[in-house]
Amino acid sequence: MTEKAAAVNGLDSVPTLELDPLIDDPGTRIIVCCGAGGVGKTTTAAALGVRAAERGRRVVVLTIDPARRLAQSMGIDSLDNVPRKVEGIKGSDGGELHAMMLDMKRTFDEIVEAHADGERARAILENPFYQSLSAGFAGTQEYMAMEKLGQLRARDEWDLIVVDTPPSRSALDFLDAPKRLGSFLDGKFIKLLMAPAKMGGRAGMKFLNVGMSMMTGTLGKLLGGQFLKDVQTFVAAMDTMFGGFRTRADATYKLLQAPGTAFLVVATPERDALREAAYFVERLADEEMPLAGLVLNRVHGSGAARLSAERARAAAENLEEGRIVDQGGGKTGVRGSHATSSEPSDPATAATAPLAHEAAPTAGNDSSDIQQLTAGLLRLHAERMQVLAREQHTRDRFTALHPEVAVAEVAALPGDVHDLAGLRAIGDRLTAGRMPSA
């Protein structure tokens, strides 16, 4: 499909994303909500979790959202690294919902405790370099999200795992981070740091200092004078665990490629968000990962779409100038007279009639005030129609590039979601698939 054809057809020719069949399918075990920051991934993940649980599935939602909105909307005081049952779910056939928030450092600690003996684990956990690495090393959060996903799936306790991906600068970080961290743990930097312990004594230290003097000098200033010794101690203690990190990263990556996994790319009808979504769609295809479709959040609509922005502005100007709004002769009723027809001949008059009716004067109201109010409403409508046109143009560009991607539209809400009722409302809008056309 050409971009011009998509612009003509809008979303009519694009497949609708059917989410109820997806979450009802027992073969669907993992749903990953991904996309740029601030597009509603957390709300989407939570709403899908609530809906799936209330349709009979045992669900756990894993979020990596620092704002902790998920806990608030689910009525949980705080989320941590342990799945917590959400009360108030009206599940059928044993449906339940659990929720948890990734604790990056705690997940790293659990890996160390599970794969090292007591003395070695204690040495690692107390090591300053490890504490810095586990708390904020680039890519650690994304890697630990993958680790936690692998742990949850291995327990086989839940029918469905819904993952809210980390709020990264780029949505692609979620896929790249495990490989980056694995490369770091298996790279020349680590091997070079391991050389002194393997070579032994001062010869090893001399070798390290010659090969790493500039880098260790810089890092030593950042992390303190004990940096070199801390790194050596950390590397020596972690040596036997590096292979395990790589193995689990590879296993989870394959899990994401498996048929039981479905990726939902979440975006808003804004240029940057949909451009990021397009990159992610292409990347998922390159990595042979199963894409279910695009969730388009915060889509605006209008019940008076027949009235264009241009006609609304023109009608507002007429009112402000004291003229009658595009009135057809003999068609509109005059106060105190009996009109032969109540149907206005002009679309602008028809569309503005409800506005004028709602603003009908009561005793003591001046008609000029009513005209000013109606003109203001018409200008607001004109602005809204401009927003709708811009969103439609942005959607058309995306669908022109990816006509095969199924789309579900979610109408914009007037406020934030802060409870289960709000999540249910989002779930209803998600599974409606497409906003009704005006």
KAKAWO-V157506 format. One line per field, one symbol per residue. ss: DSSP state (@ for helix, = for strand, . for the rest). phi: phi as a letter, one per 40 degrees, with the letter a starting at -180 (. if undefined). Layout:
# KAKAWO-V157506
ss: ???
phi: ???
This chain:
# KAKAWO-V157506
ss: ..@@@@@@@......=..@@@@@@.....=====......@@@@@@@@@@@@@@...======.....@@@@@..........==..........======..@@@@@@@@@@@@..@@@@@@@@..@@@@@@@@@...@@@@@@@@@@@@@@@@....=====........@@@@@@@@@@@@@..@@@@@@@@@@@@.@@@@@@@@@@@@@@@@@@@@@@@...@@@@@@@@@@@@@@@@@@@@@@@@@@@@@@@...========..@@@@@@@@@@@@@@@@....=========.........@@@@@@@@@@@@..........................@@@@@@@@@@@@........@@@@@@@@@@@@@@@@@@@@@@@@@@@@@@@@@@@.....=====........@@@@@@@@@@@@@......
phi: .ccccccccgccccccccccdcccccccbbbbcbiccgbhccccccccccccccbhbcbbbbbbbccgccccccgbdabacbdbcccgcccbfgcabbbabcbdccccccccccbacdcccccccccdcccccccacdgcccccccdcdccccccfcbcabbbccdcccbccdcccddcccccccbccccccccddcccggcdccccccccbdcccccccccbhccddccccccccccdccdccccccccccccccccdcbbcbcbabcbdcccccccccdccccccfbcccibcbcfccaacbcccccccccccccccccgcccfcccgbccbdgbbccaccccbdcccccdccccccdccdgcccccccccccccccccccccccccccccccccccccbccccbbcbccccaccbacccccccdcccccgacccc
